[in-house]
Amino acid sequence: MAVVTADCSKFVCEAPYSKKDFAGREEISRQKIAVIKKFLADNGGN
């Protein structure tokens, strides 16, 4: 699943999307959340 800005003009990161449980899923999710938070901070929350 791609994470993009609301207007789809910028790609933020790719986040795994699966209903299946797999090893490391929580860690990957935490890493992606950190990337998203950094993007928001760098772009004034937009």
Gaussian input, Z-matrix of N, CA and C with variables (Angstrom, degrees):
# hf/3-21g

backbone

0 1
 N
 C     1     B1
 C     2     B2     1     A1
 N     3     B3     2     A2     1     D1
 C     4     B4     3     A3     2     D2
 C     5     B5     4     A4     3     D3
 N     6     B6     5     A5     4     D4
 C     7     B7     6     A6     5     D5
 C     8     B8     7     A7     6     D6
 N     9     B9     8     A8     7     D7
 C    10    B10     9     A9     8     D8
 C    11    B11    10    A10     9     D9
 N    12    B12    11    A11    10    D10
 C    13    B13    12    A12    11    D11
 C    14    B14    13    A13    12    D12
 N    15    B15    14    A14    13    D13
 C    16    B16    15    A15    14    D14
 C    17    B17    16    A16    15    D15
 N    18    B18    17    A17    16    D16
 C    19    B19    18    A18    17    D17
 C    20    B20    19    A19    18    D18
 N    21    B21    20    A20    19    D19
 C    22    B22    21    A21    20    D20
 C    23    B23    22    A22    21    D21
 N    24    B24    23    A23    22    D22
 C    25    B25    24    A24    23    D23
 C    26    B26    25    A25    24    D24
 N    27    B27    26    A26    25    D25
 C    28    B28    27    A27    26    D26
 C    29    B29    28    A28    27    D27
 N    30    B30    29    A29    28    D28
 C    31    B31    30    A30    29    D29
 C    32    B32    31    A31    30    D30
 N    33    B33    32    A32    31    D31
 C    34    B34    33    A33    32    D32
 C    35    B35    34    A34    33    D33
 N    36    B36    35    A35    34    D34
 C    37    B37    36    A36    35    D35
 C    38    B38    37    A37    36    D36
 N    39    B39    38    A38    37    D37
 C    40    B40    39    A39    38    D38
 C    41    B41    40    A40    39    D39
 N    42    B42    41    A41    40    D40
 C    43    B43    42    A42    41    D41
 C    44    B44    43    A43    42    D42
 N    45    B45    44    A44    43    D43
 C    46    B46    45    A45    44    D44
 C    47    B47    46    A46    45    D45
 N    48    B48    47    A47    46    D46
 C    49    B49    48    A48    47    D47
 C    50    B50    49    A49    48    D48
 N    51    B51    50    A50    49    D49
 C    52    B52    51    A51    50    D50
 C    53    B53    52    A52    51    D51
 N    54    B54    53    A53    52    D52
 C    55    B55    54    A54    53    D53
 C    56    B56    55    A55    54    D54
 N    57    B57    56    A56    55    D55
 C    58    B58    57    A57    56    D56
 C    59    B59    58    A58    57    D57
 N    60    B60    59    A59    58    D58
 C    61    B61    60    A60    59    D59
 C    62    B62    61    A61    60    D60
 N    63    B63    62    A62    61    D61
 C    64    B64    63    A63    62    D62
 C    65    B65    64    A64    63    D63
 N    66    B66    65    A65    64    D64
 C    67    B67    66    A66    65    D65
 C    68    B68    67    A67    66    D66
 N    69    B69    68    A68    67    D67
 C    70    B70    69    A69    68    D68
 C    71    B71    70    A70    69    D69
 N    72    B72    71    A71    70    D70
 C    73    B73    72    A72    71    D71
 C    74    B74    73    A73    72    D72
 N    75    B75    74    A74    73    D73
 C    76    B76    75    A75    74    D74
 C    77    B77    76    A76    75    D75
 N    78    B78    77    A77    76    D76
 C    79    B79    78    A78    77    D77
 C    80    B80    79    A79    78    D78
 N    81    B81    80    A80    79    D79
 C    82    B82    81    A81    80    D80
 C    83    B83    82    A82    81    D81
 N    84    B84    83    A83    82    D82
 C    85    B85    84    A84    83    D83
 C    86    B86    85    A85    84    D84
 N    87    B87    86    A86    85    D85
 C    88    B88    87    A87    86    D86
 C    89    B89    88    A88    87    D87
 N    90    B90    89    A89    88    D88
 C    91    B91    90    A90    89    D89
 C    92    B92    91    A91    90    D90
 N    93    B93    92    A92    91    D91
 C    94    B94    93    A93    92    D92
 C    95    B95    94    A94    93    D93
 N    96    B96    95    A95    94    D94
 C    97    B97    96    A96    95    D95
 C    98    B98    97    A97    96    D96
 N    99    B99    98    A98    97    D97
 C   100   B100    99    A99    98    D98
 C   101   B101   100   A100    99    D99
 N   102   B102   101   A101   100   D100
 C   103   B103   102   A102   101   D101
 C   104   B104   103   A103   102   D102
 N   105   B105   104   A104   103   D103
 C   106   B106   105   A105   104   D104
 C   107   B107   106   A106   105   D105
 N   108   B108   107   A107   106   D106
 C   109   B109   108   A108   107   D107
 C   110   B110   109   A109   108   D108
 N   111   B111   110   A110   109   D109
 C   112   B112   111   A111   110   D110
 C   113   B113   112   A112   111   D111
 N   114   B114   113   A113   112   D112
 C   115   B115   114   A114   113   D113
 C   116   B116   115   A115   114   D114
 N   117   B117   116   A116   115   D115
 C   118   B118   117   A117   116   D116
 C   119   B119   118   A118   117   D117
 N   120   B120   119   A119   118   D118
 C   121   B121   120   A120   119   D119
 C   122   B122   121   A121   120   D120
 N   123   B123   122   A122   121   D121
 C   124   B124   123   A123   122   D122
 C   125   B125   124   A124   123   D123
 N   126   B126   125   A125   124   D124
 C   127   B127   126   A126   125   D125
 C   128   B128   127   A127   126   D126
 N   129   B129   128   A128   127   D127
 C   130   B130   129   A129   128   D128
 C   131   B131   130   A130   129   D129
 N   132   B132   131   A131   130   D130
 C   133   B133   132   A132   131   D131
 C   134   B134   133   A133   132   D132
 N   135   B135   134   A134   133   D133
 C   136   B136   135   A135   134   D134
 C   137   B137   136   A136   135   D135

   B1=1.4388
   B2=1.5297
   B3=1.3132
   B4=1.4567
   B5=1.5236
   B6=1.3109
   B7=1.4576
   B8=1.5215
   B9=1.3266
   B10=1.4597
   B11=1.5265
   B12=1.3341
   B13=1.4609
   B14=1.5282
   B15=1.3165
   B16=1.4686
   B17=1.5293
   B18=1.3193
   B19=1.4664
   B20=1.5321
   B21=1.3229
   B22=1.4777
   B23=1.5257
   B24=1.3192
   B25=1.4560
   B26=1.5251
   B27=1.3518
   B28=1.4634
   B29=1.5212
   B30=1.3204
   B31=1.4582
   B32=1.5249
   B33=1.3385
   B34=1.4590
   B35=1.5186
   B36=1.3133
   B37=1.4585
   B38=1.5224
   B39=1.3052
   B40=1.4572
   B41=1.5164
   B42=1.3121
   B43=1.4584
   B44=1.5161
   B45=1.3231
   B46=1.4541
   B47=1.5275
   B48=1.3039
   B49=1.4585
   B50=1.5218
   B51=1.2986
   B52=1.4590
   B53=1.5135
   B54=1.3040
   B55=1.4585
   B56=1.5228
   B57=1.3284
   B58=1.4523
   B59=1.5227
   B60=1.3072
   B61=1.4599
   B62=1.5259
   B63=1.3112
   B64=1.4555
   B65=1.5176
   B66=1.2962
   B67=1.4629
   B68=1.5213
   B69=1.3145
   B70=1.4509
   B71=1.5165
   B72=1.3153
   B73=1.4650
   B74=1.5295
   B75=1.3188
   B76=1.4622
   B77=1.5238
   B78=1.3140
   B79=1.4680
   B80=1.5242
   B81=1.3180
   B82=1.4644
   B83=1.5256
   B84=1.3252
   B85=1.4642
   B86=1.5209
   B87=1.3226
   B88=1.4681
   B89=1.5303
   B90=1.3181
   B91=1.4635
   B92=1.5245
   B93=1.3140
   B94=1.4650
   B95=1.5231
   B96=1.3165
   B97=1.4654
   B98=1.5262
   B99=1.3214
   B100=1.4681
   B101=1.5281
   B102=1.3236
   B103=1.4612
   B104=1.5310
   B105=1.3218
   B106=1.4660
   B107=1.5278
   B108=1.3264
   B109=1.4671
   B110=1.5249
   B111=1.3310
   B112=1.4591
   B113=1.5211
   B114=1.3227
   B115=1.4579
   B116=1.5250
   B117=1.3212
   B118=1.4704
   B119=1.5317
   B120=1.3218
   B121=1.4615
   B122=1.5338
   B123=1.3270
   B124=1.4621
   B125=1.5323
   B126=1.3215
   B127=1.4638
   B128=1.5235
   B129=1.3030
   B130=1.4412
   B131=1.5152
   B132=1.3284
   B133=1.4552
   B134=1.5023
   B135=1.3251
   B136=1.4669
   B137=1.4965
   A1=107.16
   A2=115.72
   A3=120.75
   A4=109.66
   A5=115.38
   A6=121.60
   A7=106.04
   A8=115.35
   A9=121.30
   A10=109.28
   A11=115.63
   A12=119.80
   A13=108.94
   A14=116.18
   A15=121.33
   A16=112.36
   A17=117.06
   A18=119.58
   A19=112.60
   A20=116.21
   A21=123.76
   A22=113.18
   A23=117.65
   A24=119.88
   A25=113.33
   A26=116.65
   A27=119.75
   A28=110.64
   A29=114.51
   A30=122.12
   A31=107.63
   A32=117.35
   A33=121.40
   A34=109.99
   A35=116.87
   A36=121.40
   A37=108.75
   A38=115.21
   A39=120.86
   A40=107.53
   A41=116.49
   A42=121.57
   A43=108.96
   A44=117.05
   A45=118.95
   A46=110.48
   A47=115.94
   A48=120.90
   A49=107.81
   A50=114.88
   A51=119.86
   A52=108.94
   A53=116.79
   A54=120.56
   A55=110.73
   A56=116.01
   A57=120.56
   A58=110.38
   A59=116.23
   A60=120.39
   A61=108.34
   A62=116.41
   A63=119.69
   A64=108.81
   A65=114.93
   A66=120.54
   A67=109.92
   A68=115.97
   A69=121.03
   A70=115.01
   A71=117.71
   A72=120.83
   A73=111.80
   A74=117.09
   A75=120.17
   A76=111.03
   A77=117.48
   A78=121.38
   A79=110.71
   A80=117.20
   A81=120.81
   A82=109.97
   A83=116.80
   A84=120.84
   A85=110.89
   A86=117.37
   A87=120.89
   A88=111.03
   A89=117.03
   A90=121.01
   A91=110.71
   A92=116.47
   A93=120.55
   A94=111.08
   A95=117.62
   A96=121.26
   A97=109.73
   A98=117.06
   A99=121.01
   A100=110.62
   A101=117.68
   A102=121.78
   A103=109.81
   A104=116.64
   A105=121.25
   A106=110.40
   A107=117.18
   A108=120.67
   A109=111.05
   A110=117.59
   A111=120.99
   A112=110.12
   A113=116.84
   A114=120.28
   A115=110.04
   A116=116.66
   A117=120.04
   A118=111.54
   A119=116.54
   A120=120.57
   A121=111.36
   A122=116.29
   A123=121.35
   A124=112.43
   A125=116.54
   A126=120.76
   A127=112.63
   A128=117.55
   A129=121.93
   A130=114.52
   A131=116.74
   A132=120.96
   A133=114.61
   A134=118.23
   A135=121.70
   A136=110.68
   D1=131.20
   D2=178.57
   D3=-88.53
   D4=140.04
   D5=173.34
   D6=-106.11
   D7=120.57
   D8=-177.88
   D9=-130.83
   D10=169.71
   D11=175.86
   D12=-69.56
   D13=166.13
   D14=-176.60
   D15=-57.88
   D16=-34.10
   D17=179.47
   D18=-92.55
   D19=6.17
   D20=178.28
   D21=62.98
   D22=20.50
   D23=-178.80
   D24=-85.10
   D25=-19.51
   D26=-178.87
   D27=-133.00
   D28=135.44
   D29=174.60
   D30=-85.67
   D31=131.22
   D32=179.93
   D33=-98.74
   D34=-57.46
   D35=178.06
   D36=-168.87
   D37=173.81
   D38=175.01
   D39=-106.81
   D40=132.78
   D41=179.45
   D42=-117.18
   D43=134.90
   D44=178.98
   D45=-65.91
   D46=137.92
   D47=178.38
   D48=-128.76
   D49=113.69
   D50=-179.45
   D51=-159.51
   D52=140.63
   D53=175.79
   D54=-82.34
   D55=-11.27
   D56=179.94
   D57=-81.02
   D58=145.05
   D59=173.64
   D60=-83.47
   D61=138.17
   D62=175.68
   D63=-144.78
   D64=156.14
   D65=-178.19
   D66=-61.27
   D67=133.28
   D68=176.62
   D69=86.38
   D70=0.81
   D71=-176.96
   D72=-57.52
   D73=-45.73
   D74=-178.65
   D75=-63.54
   D76=-42.72
   D77=179.54
   D78=-63.15
   D79=-43.19
   D80=178.63
   D81=-62.15
   D82=-42.73
   D83=179.19
   D84=-61.99
   D85=-42.37
   D86=178.69
   D87=-63.10
   D88=-39.62
   D89=179.00
   D90=-64.71
   D91=-41.65
   D92=-179.47
   D93=-68.29
   D94=-37.94
   D95=176.61
   D96=-62.06
   D97=-39.50
   D98=177.73
   D99=-63.16
   D100=-40.37
   D101=178.28
   D102=-63.51
   D103=-43.81
   D104=179.99
   D105=-64.03
   D106=-44.55
   D107=179.29
   D108=-62.32
   D109=-40.42
   D110=178.07
   D111=-64.43
   D112=-43.34
   D113=178.47
   D114=-58.89
   D115=-45.86
   D116=179.87
   D117=-62.24
   D118=-43.04
   D119=179.08
   D120=-63.18
   D121=-41.49
   D122=-179.26
   D123=-70.29
   D124=-22.69
   D125=-175.30
   D126=-114.39
   D127=23.70
   D128=175.50
   D129=64.68
   D130=27.02
   D131=177.86
   D132=83.28
   D133=4.35
   D134=-179.20
   D135=-103.13

